Amino acid sequence: MEEEGQPDAHTAPSTVATPSPAELLRSRSYVVLLVFGAIIGVPVAVVAYFFLKGVGELQQYLFGTLPGDLGFASQPVWWPIPVLALSGLLVALAIRHLPGTAGHKPAEGFKSSGPVQAIELPGIVLASFATLGLGVVLGPEAPLIAIGSGLGVLAVHLVKRDAPETASAVIGAAGSFAAISTLLGSPLPAAFLMMEVAGIGGAMLGVVLAPGLLAAGVGSLIFIGLDSWTGFGTFSLAVPDIPPAGSPRAAVFLWAIVIGVIAAILGAGIKRLALMLQQIVERRMVLLTPVVGVAIGVVALIFVEVTGRSSAEVLFSGQDQLPGLIEGAAGWTVGALLMVVLCKGLAYTFSLSSFRGGPIFPSMFIGAAGGIALSHLPGLSMIAGVAMGIGATMVAMLGLPLTSVLIVSVLLEADGLTLMPLVIVAVVVSYVVSARLPAAPGSAAHS
């Protein structure tokens, strides 16, 4: 029994002072973290670069070369169905039998789940490669973030087995920064994405982000250098020929409100249906994930038969198709645009429910197509509709307002700066309306 006045050993406050951010910045261990963050950016960026190249080559072979090798004059309209069924089987087997969960569940949105352990990397790589390479409507950003984190953690433990968890977390984050450093057009959107997902703020923001920013800068240089060496490209989101936006007029701000509301309702519907399907598919994953793949293929087939356009407008993440959509907007009828929004939206919903990949690029494509469709109405220019549609739909799906505004600004370059006030209004309206709509069961809050 403790004597009167004697503090309880289990409840007494610790006498060890937590170092302040300024003290951490001046410490030798922090300099070591910075150097290690820069070093880890090199191999992670190389792995990410050739991962993206491998995905592109697989897509080209399966949807471009293989049909011709099998004697078809062109890709049959039914071709995506068996390919996507195979994707579903491979992804389900990776999730079921390999360590971990083969990456995060995209229907649940971006959320911080801590550093990825090295043992989970095989499942993440296989599931994401089968998802992206075989035409599923998801992007590479989430797998690259996970791969970068896992490689960073692995490097830390190879150097020092008993490394503290903080070091693993910081270097894992630096690996993620490096992996997606050029994917979103600039290291800056990647930094904002990681910051919003992790919920970092306050005085520790700079301390935690500095190693990641350094790794992202190194990663960008590696991507540019590898492009110069191989000629494969930088795999960066960009629209080369953008029409001038002109100065936005007051009436267009009303369109920003309308687009924000429409995007919030559309995003809520996609997420709700995806989460509902996810609960069903997870009960018998190996059987039902290929069925979901077939459903995606059928949606693509319907789109081709109705519009006469390529199934590529519905399949894949939309990253490669987005520049052509914007530059060739004049060649799209309103009916075809509404059809691609509907079909891409359905395929995106099915993909979110069962596969492994990122949600950013499909939401951007859907938002751009919807904005172009609305620009056929009075008072809205095409490029303004695209900018607001992308930002509003992205924030409706991700719940990350800063990232959504910044990605549009970087993507549209000079137009992005001109249109930023409109994009901000559309993003804020979509963000607030999304928060006020009933949350889907199982959804993760981003606020």
Salt bridges, closest charged atoms under 4 A:
GLU57 OE2 - LYS53 NZ 2.73
GLU108 OE1 - LYS111 NZ 2.87
GLU282 OE2 - LYS105 NZ 2.88
